[in-house]
Amino acid sequence: MFRPKLKLALATFAAACAAAFAPLAAAQEVTLKVVSAFAENTEYVKKLEGMIRKLNAEGKGQLQLNFIGGPKAMPPFEVGKAVQAGVIDIGMATGAFYTNIMPEADALKLTQLSMQELRRNGAIDLVNRIWNEKAGLQYIGRVIEYTPFHLYLNKKIDKPDLTGLKIRVTPVYRDFFAAMGATVITTPPGEVYTALERGVVDGYGWPIQGIFDANWQEKTKFRVDPGFYSAEVSLIMNLGKWKSMTQAQRDLLMRHMIAAEAENETWKVLNDTDTKRQAQAGIQVITFDAATSKQYVDKAYAVAWDSFNKVSPQHAPQMRKLFSK
Ligand code: 173
């Protein structure tokens, strides 16, 4: 007796479901344009390409990433602005390269916790609130971790005093090296070799890994240990584009990003390899006594947080709390 009614109810329910899910089923494949601020032969780009390959295989009909290129396609210090303006959808850059949009960008170098921890403790939610609000950017995730920066020199020093030395920097190192007396000169990575060759600079800042990518070992005599901060290269996305994607497309992108982050420990291996390679290339290590080394690293953090407190009194204290051990 009640069966026809049940049938009707089921049919109505099915029709309602079909209507509800129709927009999802009809969602168009979205292709995102990706540009890197770092050169094509770097480990950063290799890592990015690996992630893109996996994502594109799974994302057919849904989401595709199209890697346009590196600094030959776009000057590194323009990448943040291009993502903000929606000229490209995703940029792989370091925060230091888009302080021209928001000074807070460079604070990601000061994280002392893993990305897993930073996602758990709310740090990345905070980052996204700031990045959304101040720059119209969605912070997607981090391509490099566990990798300190170093000072590389062609003149010997025996204490952390850079008076009289000209050092190539980006915002990453600017305040720290200047606080040690250096004359600082900002250049993108692509100009470091020539600056060293011509003697325009006596040294430069760079992570422990990567100086071989553009043959800087040919023009480098010393590396100062210890390293400081944590090199940061991340994917940032145009916020409007992020919001225009379906939840399923966003989930797919984030799943692949978080899987890539879970593999960031491989940086430790790459860093060991490059440390050995630097020794083989004849790069000598300058070290200080234990107390001076500690002062050097403490000063790096103190100088950086001081300047973030000045340029971003609203956000720096909370970032410091969530980024630090
Ligand atoms: O160009 C740089 O020295 C720089 O700021 C940087 C940041 C992260 C990774 C590599 C380089």
py3Dmol code that shows the C-alpha trace and the ligand (Angstrom):
import py3Dmol

protein = """\
ATOM      1  CA  MET A   1       0.000   0.000   0.000  1.00  0.00           C
ATOM      2  CA  PHE A   2       2.638   2.446   0.989  1.00  0.00           C
ATOM      3  CA  ARG A   3       5.142   1.213  -1.585  1.00  0.00           C
ATOM      4  CA  PRO A   4       4.171   3.596  -4.395  1.00  0.00           C
ATOM      5  CA  LYS A   5       4.467   6.418  -1.909  1.00  0.00           C
ATOM      6  CA  LEU A   6       7.953   5.256  -0.882  1.00  0.00           C
ATOM      7  CA  LYS A   7       8.934   5.017  -4.507  1.00  0.00           C
ATOM      8  CA  LEU A   8       7.732   8.523  -5.098  1.00  0.00           C
ATOM      9  CA  ALA A   9       9.574   9.792  -2.038  1.00  0.00           C
ATOM     10  CA  LEU A  10      12.766   8.106  -3.212  1.00  0.00           C
ATOM     11  CA  ALA A  11      12.380   9.548  -6.682  1.00  0.00           C
ATOM     12  CA  THR A  12      11.839  13.015  -5.231  1.00  0.00           C
ATOM     13  CA  PHE A  13      14.876  12.573  -3.004  1.00  0.00           C
ATOM     14  CA  ALA A  14      16.977  11.404  -5.927  1.00  0.00           C
ATOM     15  CA  ALA A  15      15.894  14.374  -8.013  1.00  0.00           C
ATOM     16  CA  ALA A  16      16.736  16.737  -5.170  1.00  0.00           C
ATOM     17  CA  CYS A  17      20.181  15.154  -4.833  1.00  0.00           C
ATOM     18  CA  ALA A  18      20.839  15.431  -8.539  1.00  0.00           C
ATOM     19  CA  ALA A  19      19.889  19.101  -8.444  1.00  0.00           C
ATOM     20  CA  ALA A  20      22.058  19.742  -5.389  1.00  0.00           C
ATOM     21  CA  PHE A  21      25.120  18.090  -6.885  1.00  0.00           C
ATOM     22  CA  ALA A  22      24.652  19.319 -10.447  1.00  0.00           C
ATOM     23  CA  PRO A  23      26.906  22.370  -9.986  1.00  0.00           C
ATOM     24  CA  LEU A  24      29.724  20.102  -8.729  1.00  0.00           C
ATOM     25  CA  ALA A  25      29.407  17.655 -11.569  1.00  0.00           C
ATOM     26  CA  ALA A  26      29.387  20.483 -14.056  1.00  0.00           C
ATOM     27  CA  ALA A  27      32.473  22.250 -12.577  1.00  0.00           C
ATOM     28  CA  GLN A  28      34.954  23.052 -15.282  1.00  0.00           C
ATOM     29  CA  GLU A  29      38.553  21.928 -15.142  1.00  0.00           C
ATOM     30  CA  VAL A  30      40.586  24.839 -13.821  1.00  0.00           C
ATOM     31  CA  THR A  31      44.160  25.431 -14.989  1.00  0.00           C
ATOM     32  CA  LEU A  32      46.349  27.550 -12.720  1.00  0.00           C
ATOM     33  CA  LYS A  33      49.352  29.450 -14.053  1.00  0.00           C
ATOM     34  CA  VAL A  34      52.420  28.932 -11.864  1.00  0.00           C
ATOM     35  CA  VAL A  35      55.637  30.997 -11.907  1.00  0.00           C
ATOM     36  CA  SER A  36      58.791  30.457  -9.841  1.00  0.00           C
ATOM     37  CA  ALA A  37      60.978  33.250  -8.460  1.00  0.00           C
ATOM     38  CA  PHE A  38      63.867  30.757  -8.453  1.00  0.00           C
ATOM     39  CA  ALA A  39      65.690  29.380 -11.477  1.00  0.00           C
ATOM     40  CA  GLU A  40      64.542  26.251 -13.295  1.00  0.00           C
ATOM     41  CA  ASN A  41      67.554  24.147 -12.277  1.00  0.00           C
ATOM     42  CA  THR A  42      67.132  24.700  -8.513  1.00  0.00           C
ATOM     43  CA  GLU A  43      65.976  22.017  -6.082  1.00  0.00           C
ATOM     44  CA  TYR A  44      62.976  24.263  -5.317  1.00  0.00           C
ATOM     45  CA  VAL A  45      61.732  23.990  -8.880  1.00  0.00           C
ATOM     46  CA  LYS A  46      62.491  20.259  -9.019  1.00  0.00           C
ATOM     47  CA  LYS A  47      60.345  19.802  -5.952  1.00  0.00           C
ATOM     48  CA  LEU A  48      57.581  21.966  -7.429  1.00  0.00           C
ATOM     49  CA  GLU A  49      57.625  20.014 -10.688  1.00  0.00           C
ATOM     50  CA  GLY A  50      57.356  16.725  -8.801  1.00  0.00           C
ATOM     51  CA  MET A  51      54.292  17.987  -6.960  1.00  0.00           C
ATOM     52  CA  ILE A  52      52.738  19.330 -10.172  1.00  0.00           C
ATOM     53  CA  ARG A  53      53.238  16.003 -11.949  1.00  0.00           C
ATOM     54  CA  LYS A  54      51.397  14.091  -9.227  1.00  0.00           C
ATOM     55  CA  LEU A  55      48.645  16.675  -8.889  1.00  0.00           C
ATOM     56  CA  ASN A  56      48.026  16.855 -12.635  1.00  0.00           C
ATOM     57  CA  ALA A  57      47.797  13.065 -12.894  1.00  0.00           C
ATOM     58  CA  GLU A  58      45.109  12.983 -10.240  1.00  0.00           C
ATOM     59  CA  GLY A  59      43.428  16.248 -11.173  1.00  0.00           C
ATOM     60  CA  LYS A  60      42.407  15.497 -14.763  1.00  0.00           C
ATOM     61  CA  GLY A  61      39.054  17.144 -15.472  1.00  0.00           C
ATOM     62  CA  GLN A  62      39.264  19.009 -12.193  1.00  0.00           C
ATOM     63  CA  LEU A  63      42.464  20.944 -11.580  1.00  0.00           C
ATOM     64  CA  GLN A  64      45.712  21.344 -13.509  1.00  0.00           C
ATOM     65  CA  LEU A  65      48.845  23.348 -12.686  1.00  0.00           C
ATOM     66  CA  ASN A  66      50.700  24.852 -15.620  1.00  0.00           C
ATOM     67  CA  PHE A  67      54.314  25.757 -14.834  1.00  0.00           C
ATOM     68  CA  ILE A  68      55.210  28.817 -16.922  1.00  0.00           C
ATOM     69  CA  GLY A  69      58.820  29.217 -15.799  1.00  0.00           C
ATOM     70  CA  GLY A  70      61.289  30.999 -13.549  1.00  0.00           C
ATOM     71  CA  PRO A  71      63.160  34.336 -13.561  1.00  0.00           C
ATOM     72  CA  LYS A  72      63.421  34.289 -17.356  1.00  0.00           C
ATOM     73  CA  ALA A  73      59.615  34.519 -17.443  1.00  0.00           C
ATOM     74  CA  MET A  74      59.325  37.107 -14.654  1.00  0.00           C
ATOM     75  CA  PRO A  75      61.762  39.090 -12.449  1.00  0.00           C
ATOM     76  CA  PRO A  76      61.836  37.442  -8.966  1.00  0.00           C
ATOM     77  CA  PHE A  77      60.871  40.577  -7.056  1.00  0.00           C
ATOM     78  CA  GLU A  78      57.746  40.948  -9.269  1.00  0.00           C
ATOM     79  CA  VAL A  79      56.270  37.518  -8.579  1.00  0.00           C
ATOM     80  CA  GLY A  80      54.333  38.525  -5.438  1.00  0.00           C
ATOM     81  CA  LYS A  81      52.782  41.519  -7.176  1.00  0.00           C
ATOM     82  CA  ALA A  82      51.854  39.419 -10.195  1.00  0.00           C
ATOM     83  CA  VAL A  83      50.059  36.889  -7.959  1.00  0.00           C
ATOM     84  CA  GLN A  84      48.343  39.693  -6.068  1.00  0.00           C
ATOM     85  CA  ALA A  85      47.140  41.223  -9.352  1.00  0.00           C
ATOM     86  CA  GLY A  86      46.038  37.838 -10.712  1.00  0.00           C
ATOM     87  CA  VAL A  87      48.430  38.031 -13.683  1.00  0.00           C
ATOM     88  CA  ILE A  88      49.510  34.589 -12.507  1.00  0.00           C
ATOM     89  CA  ASP A  89      47.596  32.317 -10.132  1.00  0.00           C
ATOM     90  CA  ILE A  90      50.356  30.753  -8.043  1.00  0.00           C
ATOM     91  CA  GLY A  91      53.855  31.998  -7.334  1.00  0.00           C
ATOM     92  CA  MET A  92      56.691  30.035  -5.797  1.00  0.00           C
ATOM     93  CA  ALA A  93      58.693  32.644  -3.927  1.00  0.00           C
ATOM     94  CA  THR A  94      60.309  33.483  -0.637  1.00  0.00           C
ATOM     95  CA  GLY A  95      58.735  36.132   1.576  1.00  0.00           C
ATOM     96  CA  ALA A  96      61.780  38.387   1.153  1.00  0.00           C
ATOM     97  CA  PHE A  97      60.859  38.747  -2.534  1.00  0.00           C
ATOM     98  CA  TYR A  98      57.412  40.222  -1.819  1.00  0.00           C
ATOM     99  CA  THR A  99      58.042  42.551   1.108  1.00  0.00           C
ATOM    100  CA  ASN A 100      57.105  45.147  -1.542  1.00  0.00           C
ATOM    101  CA  ILE A 101      53.494  44.054  -0.851  1.00  0.00           C
ATOM    102  CA  MET A 102      53.610  43.289   2.880  1.00  0.00           C
ATOM    103  CA  PRO A 103      56.592  43.489   5.256  1.00  0.00           C
ATOM    104  CA  GLU A 104      55.324  40.483   7.234  1.00  0.00           C
ATOM    105  CA  ALA A 105      56.092  38.190   4.277  1.00  0.00           C
ATOM    106  CA  ASP A 106      59.741  37.899   5.297  1.00  0.00           C
ATOM    107  CA  ALA A 107      58.845  36.721   8.828  1.00  0.00           C
ATOM    108  CA  LEU A 108      58.381  33.130   7.600  1.00  0.00           C
ATOM    109  CA  LYS A 109      62.194  32.746   7.795  1.00  0.00           C
ATOM    110  CA  LEU A 110      61.872  32.974  11.592  1.00  0.00           C
ATOM    111  CA  THR A 111      59.810  29.814  12.111  1.00  0.00           C
ATOM    112  CA  GLN A 112      61.415  27.313  14.476  1.00  0.00           C
ATOM    113  CA  LEU A 113      58.709  24.652  14.176  1.00  0.00           C
ATOM    114  CA  SER A 114      57.882  22.199  11.395  1.00  0.00           C
ATOM    115  CA  MET A 115      55.037  22.918   8.973  1.00  0.00           C
ATOM    116  CA  GLN A 116      53.048  20.114  10.611  1.00  0.00           C
ATOM    117  CA  GLU A 117      53.406  21.900  13.957  1.00  0.00           C
ATOM    118  CA  LEU A 118      52.691  25.321  12.438  1.00  0.00           C
ATOM    119  CA  ARG A 119      49.505  23.993  10.827  1.00  0.00           C
ATOM    120  CA  ARG A 120      48.483  22.402  14.148  1.00  0.00           C
ATOM    121  CA  ASN A 121      49.167  25.355  16.459  1.00  0.00           C
ATOM    122  CA  GLY A 122      47.277  27.905  14.352  1.00  0.00           C
ATOM    123  CA  ALA A 123      50.347  29.704  12.957  1.00  0.00           C
ATOM    124  CA  ILE A 124      49.343  29.041   9.350  1.00  0.00           C
ATOM    125  CA  ASP A 125      45.767  30.182  10.066  1.00  0.00           C
ATOM    126  CA  LEU A 126      47.271  33.417  11.407  1.00  0.00           C
ATOM    127  CA  VAL A 127      49.526  33.680   8.348  1.00  0.00           C
ATOM    128  CA  ASN A 128      46.492  33.296   6.117  1.00  0.00           C
ATOM    129  CA  ARG A 129      44.501  35.934   7.991  1.00  0.00           C
ATOM    130  CA  ILE A 130      47.389  38.400   7.518  1.00  0.00           C
ATOM    131  CA  TRP A 131      48.206  37.347   3.936  1.00  0.00           C
ATOM    132  CA  ASN A 132      44.501  37.487   2.926  1.00  0.00           C
ATOM    133  CA  GLU A 133      43.870  40.835   4.519  1.00  0.00           C
ATOM    134  CA  LYS A 134      47.078  42.709   3.716  1.00  0.00           C
ATOM    135  CA  ALA A 135      47.967  41.298   0.328  1.00  0.00           C
ATOM    136  CA  GLY A 136      45.025  39.442  -1.198  1.00  0.00           C
ATOM    137  CA  LEU A 137      47.114  36.268  -1.123  1.00  0.00           C
ATOM    138  CA  GLN A 138      46.320  32.742   0.027  1.00  0.00           C
ATOM    139  CA  TYR A 139      49.319  31.020   1.640  1.00  0.00           C
ATOM    140  CA  ILE A 140      49.336  27.469   0.245  1.00  0.00           C
ATOM    141  CA  GLY A 141      52.395  25.796   1.737  1.00  0.00           C
ATOM    142  CA  ARG A 142      56.118  25.511   2.140  1.00  0.00           C
ATOM    143  CA  VAL A 143      58.567  23.901  -0.249  1.00  0.00           C
ATOM    144  CA  ILE A 144      61.728  24.069   1.902  1.00  0.00           C
ATOM    145  CA  GLU A 145      62.361  23.466   5.598  1.00  0.00           C
ATOM    146  CA  TYR A 146      65.207  22.424   7.897  1.00  0.00           C
ATOM    147  CA  THR A 147      67.674  24.581   5.955  1.00  0.00           C
ATOM    148  CA  PRO A 148      69.617  27.440   7.560  1.00  0.00           C
ATOM    149  CA  PHE A 149      70.988  30.507   5.819  1.00  0.00           C
ATOM    150  CA  HIS A 150      74.702  31.292   5.896  1.00  0.00           C
ATOM    151  CA  LEU A 151      77.036  34.163   5.244  1.00  0.00           C
ATOM    152  CA  TYR A 152      79.510  33.411   2.427  1.00  0.00           C
ATOM    153  CA  LEU A 153      82.651  35.579   2.142  1.00  0.00           C
ATOM    154  CA  ASN A 154      85.717  36.221   0.067  1.00  0.00           C
ATOM    155  CA  LYS A 155      87.514  38.043   2.877  1.00  0.00           C
ATOM    156  CA  LYS A 156      88.416  36.391   6.139  1.00  0.00           C
ATOM    157  CA  ILE A 157      86.893  37.558   9.410  1.00  0.00           C
ATOM    158  CA  ASP A 158      87.732  36.341  12.913  1.00  0.00           C
ATOM    159  CA  LYS A 159      84.745  37.813  14.708  1.00  0.00           C
ATOM    160  CA  PRO A 160      81.165  38.710  13.685  1.00  0.00           C
ATOM    161  CA  ASP A 161      82.144  42.146  12.459  1.00  0.00           C
ATOM    162  CA  LEU A 162      81.454  43.048   8.838  1.00  0.00           C
ATOM    163  CA  THR A 163      82.670  46.641   8.994  1.00  0.00           C
ATOM    164  CA  GLY A 164      84.129  47.663   5.631  1.00  0.00           C
ATOM    165  CA  LEU A 165      82.600  44.698   3.773  1.00  0.00           C
ATOM    166  CA  LYS A 166      80.021  44.937   1.005  1.00  0.00           C
ATOM    167  CA  ILE A 167      77.558  42.070   1.217  1.00  0.00           C
ATOM    168  CA  ARG A 168      74.854  41.022  -1.216  1.00  0.00           C
ATOM    169  CA  VAL A 169      71.536  40.652   0.555  1.00  0.00           C
ATOM    170  CA  THR A 170      67.792  40.346   0.216  1.00  0.00           C
ATOM    171  CA  PRO A 171      65.485  41.451   3.046  1.00  0.00           C
ATOM    172  CA  VAL A 172      66.252  38.054   4.657  1.00  0.00           C
ATOM    173  CA  TYR A 173      69.714  39.157   5.772  1.00  0.00           C
ATOM    174  CA  ARG A 174      69.592  42.939   5.447  1.00  0.00           C
ATOM    175  CA  ASP A 175      69.087  44.027   9.055  1.00  0.00           C
ATOM    176  CA  PHE A 176      71.312  41.320  10.559  1.00  0.00           C
ATOM    177  CA  PHE A 177      74.298  41.978   8.282  1.00  0.00           C
ATOM    178  CA  ALA A 178      73.833  45.748   8.575  1.00  0.00           C
ATOM    179  CA  ALA A 179      73.789  45.380  12.376  1.00  0.00           C
ATOM    180  CA  MET A 180      77.242  43.737  12.080  1.00  0.00           C
ATOM    181  CA  GLY A 181      78.497  46.770  10.181  1.00  0.00           C
ATOM    182  CA  ALA A 182      78.198  45.551   6.571  1.00  0.00           C
ATOM    183  CA  THR A 183      77.363  47.751   3.625  1.00  0.00           C
ATOM    184  CA  VAL A 184      74.421  45.856   2.156  1.00  0.00           C
ATOM    185  CA  ILE A 185      73.515  45.619  -1.518  1.00  0.00           C
ATOM    186  CA  THR A 186      70.218  43.999  -2.541  1.00  0.00           C
ATOM    187  CA  THR A 187      70.165  41.825  -5.673  1.00  0.00           C
ATOM    188  CA  PRO A 188      68.083  38.945  -6.972  1.00  0.00           C
ATOM    189  CA  PRO A 189      69.930  35.605  -7.093  1.00  0.00           C
ATOM    190  CA  GLY A 190      70.578  35.979 -10.809  1.00  0.00           C
ATOM    191  CA  GLU A 191      73.011  38.860 -10.210  1.00  0.00           C
ATOM    192  CA  VAL A 192      75.149  37.280  -7.489  1.00  0.00           C
ATOM    193  CA  TYR A 193      77.752  35.630  -9.755  1.00  0.00           C
ATOM    194  CA  THR A 194      78.534  38.832 -11.649  1.00  0.00           C
ATOM    195  CA  ALA A 195      78.609  40.902  -8.456  1.00  0.00           C
ATOM    196  CA  LEU A 196      81.198  38.491  -6.997  1.00  0.00           C
ATOM    197  CA  GLU A 197      83.184  38.321 -10.217  1.00  0.00           C
ATOM    198  CA  ARG A 198      83.430  42.090 -10.495  1.00  0.00           C
ATOM    199  CA  GLY A 199      84.214  42.554  -6.814  1.00  0.00           C
ATOM    200  CA  VAL A 200      81.065  44.633  -6.338  1.00  0.00           C
ATOM    201  CA  VAL A 201      80.467  42.530  -3.224  1.00  0.00           C
ATOM    202  CA  ASP A 202      82.779  40.707  -0.784  1.00  0.00           C
ATOM    203  CA  GLY A 203      80.166  38.119   0.101  1.00  0.00           C
ATOM    204  CA  TYR A 204      76.524  37.153   0.109  1.00  0.00           C
ATOM    205  CA  GLY A 205      73.774  35.469   2.046  1.00  0.00           C
ATOM    206  CA  TRP A 206      72.309  32.161   0.854  1.00  0.00           C
ATOM    207  CA  PRO A 207      71.022  28.911   2.376  1.00  0.00           C
ATOM    208  CA  ILE A 208      73.446  26.036   3.010  1.00  0.00           C
ATOM    209  CA  GLN A 209      72.096  24.378  -0.133  1.00  0.00           C
ATOM    210  CA  GLY A 210      72.127  25.674  -3.680  1.00  0.00           C
ATOM    211  CA  ILE A 211      75.309  27.690  -4.289  1.00  0.00           C
ATOM    212  CA  PHE A 212      76.342  25.244  -7.033  1.00  0.00           C
ATOM    213  CA  ASP A 213      73.250  25.911  -9.134  1.00  0.00           C
ATOM    214  CA  ALA A 214      74.809  29.044 -10.630  1.00  0.00           C
ATOM    215  CA  ASN A 215      78.478  28.150  -9.982  1.00  0.00           C
ATOM    216  CA  TRP A 216      78.999  30.565  -7.110  1.00  0.00           C
ATOM    217  CA  GLN A 217      81.533  28.110  -5.627  1.00  0.00           C
ATOM    218  CA  GLU A 218      83.933  29.418  -8.288  1.00  0.00           C
ATOM    219  CA  LYS A 219      83.814  32.850  -6.637  1.00  0.00           C
ATOM    220  CA  THR A 220      83.437  31.859  -2.966  1.00  0.00           C
ATOM    221  CA  LYS A 221      86.318  31.380  -0.474  1.00  0.00           C
ATOM    222  CA  PHE A 222      84.634  31.136   2.941  1.00  0.00           C
ATOM    223  CA  ARG A 223      81.392  30.126   4.616  1.00  0.00           C
ATOM    224  CA  VAL A 224      80.613  31.399   8.107  1.00  0.00           C
ATOM    225  CA  ASP A 225      79.157  28.851  10.539  1.00  0.00           C
ATOM    226  CA  PRO A 226      76.751  28.563  12.249  1.00  0.00           C
ATOM    227  CA  GLY A 227      73.783  29.167   9.992  1.00  0.00           C
ATOM    228  CA  PHE A 228      70.758  31.127  11.136  1.00  0.00           C
ATOM    229  CA  TYR A 229      66.974  31.295  10.478  1.00  0.00           C
ATOM    230  CA  SER A 230      65.163  28.753   8.305  1.00  0.00           C
ATOM    231  CA  ALA A 231      65.158  29.228   4.545  1.00  0.00           C
ATOM    232  CA  GLU A 232      61.600  29.621   3.332  1.00  0.00           C
ATOM    233  CA  VAL A 233      60.231  29.127  -0.167  1.00  0.00           C
ATOM    234  CA  SER A 234      56.481  28.742  -0.467  1.00  0.00           C
ATOM    235  CA  LEU A 235      53.551  28.689  -2.830  1.00  0.00           C
ATOM    236  CA  ILE A 236      51.275  31.716  -2.651  1.00  0.00           C
ATOM    237  CA  MET A 237      48.046  32.059  -4.583  1.00  0.00           C
ATOM    238  CA  ASN A 238      45.766  34.869  -5.751  1.00  0.00           C
ATOM    239  CA  LEU A 239      43.009  35.022  -3.136  1.00  0.00           C
ATOM    240  CA  GLY A 240      40.181  35.661  -5.602  1.00  0.00           C
ATOM    241  CA  LYS A 241      41.255  32.661  -7.653  1.00  0.00           C
ATOM    242  CA  TRP A 242      41.471  30.516  -4.510  1.00  0.00           C
ATOM    243  CA  LYS A 243      37.942  31.510  -3.525  1.00  0.00           C
ATOM    244  CA  SER A 244      36.618  30.884  -7.035  1.00  0.00           C
ATOM    245  CA  MET A 245      37.619  27.212  -6.921  1.00  0.00           C
ATOM    246  CA  THR A 246      35.308  24.512  -5.639  1.00  0.00           C
ATOM    247  CA  GLN A 247      35.971  22.924  -2.260  1.00  0.00           C
ATOM    248  CA  ALA A 248      37.045  19.745  -4.065  1.00  0.00           C
ATOM    249  CA  GLN A 249      39.611  21.678  -6.133  1.00  0.00           C
ATOM    250  CA  ARG A 250      40.971  23.421  -3.041  1.00  0.00           C
ATOM    251  CA  ASP A 251      41.155  20.105  -1.189  1.00  0.00           C
ATOM    252  CA  LEU A 252      43.060  18.501  -4.054  1.00  0.00           C
ATOM    253  CA  LEU A 253      45.619  21.317  -4.124  1.00  0.00           C
ATOM    254  CA  MET A 254      46.060  21.259  -0.344  1.00  0.00           C
ATOM    255  CA  ARG A 255      46.346  17.478  -0.208  1.00  0.00           C
ATOM    256  CA  HIS A 256      49.260  17.587  -2.641  1.00  0.00           C
ATOM    257  CA  MET A 257      50.850  20.548  -0.856  1.00  0.00           C
ATOM    258  CA  ILE A 258      50.680  18.837   2.522  1.00  0.00           C
ATOM    259  CA  ALA A 259      52.062  15.626   1.023  1.00  0.00           C
ATOM    260  CA  ALA A 260      54.968  17.654  -0.378  1.00  0.00           C
ATOM    261  CA  GLU A 261      55.559  19.260   3.021  1.00  0.00           C
ATOM    262  CA  ALA A 262      55.610  15.805   4.621  1.00  0.00           C
ATOM    263  CA  GLU A 263      58.681  15.100   2.475  1.00  0.00           C
ATOM    264  CA  ASN A 264      60.577  18.240   3.510  1.00  0.00           C
ATOM    265  CA  GLU A 265      62.965  16.208   5.674  1.00  0.00           C
ATOM    266  CA  THR A 266      64.781  15.290   2.452  1.00  0.00           C
ATOM    267  CA  TRP A 267      66.261  18.796   2.674  1.00  0.00           C
ATOM    268  CA  LYS A 268      68.514  17.459   5.418  1.00  0.00           C
ATOM    269  CA  VAL A 269      70.044  15.052   2.919  1.00  0.00           C
ATOM    270  CA  LEU A 270      70.445  17.719   0.235  1.00  0.00           C
ATOM    271  CA  ASN A 271      72.020  20.028   2.823  1.00  0.00           C
ATOM    272  CA  ASP A 272      74.569  17.380   3.897  1.00  0.00           C
ATOM    273  CA  THR A 273      75.451  16.724   0.281  1.00  0.00           C
ATOM    274  CA  ASP A 274      76.053  20.410  -0.449  1.00  0.00           C
ATOM    275  CA  THR A 275      78.045  20.910   2.774  1.00  0.00           C
ATOM    276  CA  LYS A 276      80.434  18.162   1.645  1.00  0.00           C
ATOM    277  CA  ARG A 277      80.518  19.523  -1.879  1.00  0.00           C
ATOM    278  CA  GLN A 278      81.450  22.968  -0.579  1.00  0.00           C
ATOM    279  CA  ALA A 279      84.425  21.465   1.292  1.00  0.00           C
ATOM    280  CA  GLN A 280      85.473  19.594  -1.854  1.00  0.00           C
ATOM    281  CA  ALA A 281      85.254  22.844  -3.799  1.00  0.00           C
ATOM    282  CA  GLY A 282      87.767  24.363  -1.362  1.00  0.00           C
ATOM    283  CA  ILE A 283      85.374  26.596   0.543  1.00  0.00           C
ATOM    284  CA  GLN A 284      86.819  27.099   4.018  1.00  0.00           C
ATOM    285  CA  VAL A 285      84.622  27.293   7.083  1.00  0.00           C
ATOM    286  CA  ILE A 286      84.972  30.251   9.451  1.00  0.00           C
ATOM    287  CA  THR A 287      83.753  29.465  12.976  1.00  0.00           C
ATOM    288  CA  PHE A 288      83.638  31.351  16.265  1.00  0.00           C
ATOM    289  CA  ASP A 289      83.907  30.075  19.826  1.00  0.00           C
ATOM    290  CA  ALA A 290      80.728  28.638  21.343  1.00  0.00           C
ATOM    291  CA  ALA A 291      79.691  31.810  23.187  1.00  0.00           C
ATOM    292  CA  THR A 292      80.222  34.013  20.130  1.00  0.00           C
ATOM    293  CA  SER A 293      78.319  31.555  17.920  1.00  0.00           C
ATOM    294  CA  LYS A 294      75.364  31.693  20.269  1.00  0.00           C
ATOM    295  CA  GLN A 295      75.474  35.497  20.334  1.00  0.00           C
ATOM    296  CA  TYR A 296      75.606  35.526  16.536  1.00  0.00           C
ATOM    297  CA  VAL A 297      72.451  33.424  16.149  1.00  0.00           C
ATOM    298  CA  ASP A 298      70.624  35.179  19.005  1.00  0.00           C
ATOM    299  CA  LYS A 299      71.429  38.501  17.409  1.00  0.00           C
ATOM    300  CA  ALA A 300      70.092  37.312  14.037  1.00  0.00           C
ATOM    301  CA  TYR A 301      66.680  36.588  15.614  1.00  0.00           C
ATOM    302  CA  ALA A 302      66.678  39.646  17.905  1.00  0.00           C
ATOM    303  CA  VAL A 303      67.456  42.055  15.065  1.00  0.00           C
ATOM    304  CA  ALA A 304      64.798  40.514  12.823  1.00  0.00           C
ATOM    305  CA  TRP A 305      62.019  40.485  15.447  1.00  0.00           C
ATOM    306  CA  ASP A 306      62.906  44.048  16.415  1.00  0.00           C
ATOM    307  CA  SER A 307      62.342  45.229  12.899  1.00  0.00           C
ATOM    308  CA  PHE A 308      59.083  43.225  12.497  1.00  0.00           C
ATOM    309  CA  ASN A 309      57.841  44.750  15.763  1.00  0.00           C
ATOM    310  CA  LYS A 310      58.460  48.152  14.202  1.00  0.00           C
ATOM    311  CA  VAL A 311      56.896  47.560  10.783  1.00  0.00           C
ATOM    312  CA  SER A 312      54.083  45.313  12.033  1.00  0.00           C
ATOM    313  CA  PRO A 313      53.322  46.041  15.687  1.00  0.00           C
ATOM    314  CA  GLN A 314      49.860  44.571  15.145  1.00  0.00           C
ATOM    315  CA  HIS A 315      50.997  41.105  14.025  1.00  0.00           C
ATOM    316  CA  ALA A 316      54.657  40.555  14.982  1.00  0.00           C
ATOM    317  CA  PRO A 317      54.121  39.548  18.645  1.00  0.00           C
ATOM    318  CA  GLN A 318      51.524  36.898  17.742  1.00  0.00           C
ATOM    319  CA  MET A 319      53.653  35.580  14.862  1.00  0.00           C
ATOM    320  CA  ARG A 320      56.650  35.343  17.187  1.00  0.00           C
ATOM    321  CA  LYS A 321      54.647  33.392  19.754  1.00  0.00           C
ATOM    322  CA  LEU A 322      53.335  30.862  17.227  1.00  0.00           C
ATOM    323  CA  PHE A 323      56.567  30.559  15.182  1.00  0.00           C
ATOM    324  CA  SER A 324      58.975  29.990  18.077  1.00  0.00           C
ATOM    325  CA  LYS A 325      59.926  26.918  20.116  1.00  0.00           C
TER     326      LYS A 325
END
"""
ligand_1 = """\
11
173
O 67.908 35.402 -2.522
C 68.110 35.073 -1.347
O 69.220 35.013 -0.840
C 66.953 34.705 -0.521
O 66.342 35.583 0.063
C 66.553 33.294 -0.432
C 65.469 32.933 0.356
C 65.090 31.614 0.437
C 65.791 30.648 -0.252
C 66.863 31.006 -1.030
C 67.261 32.331 -1.128
"""
view = py3Dmol.view(width=600, height=400)
view.addModel(protein, "pdb")
view.setStyle({"model": 0}, {"cartoon": {"style": "trace"}})
view.addModel(ligand_1, "xyz")
view.setStyle({"model": 1}, {"stick": {}})
view.zoomTo()
view.show()
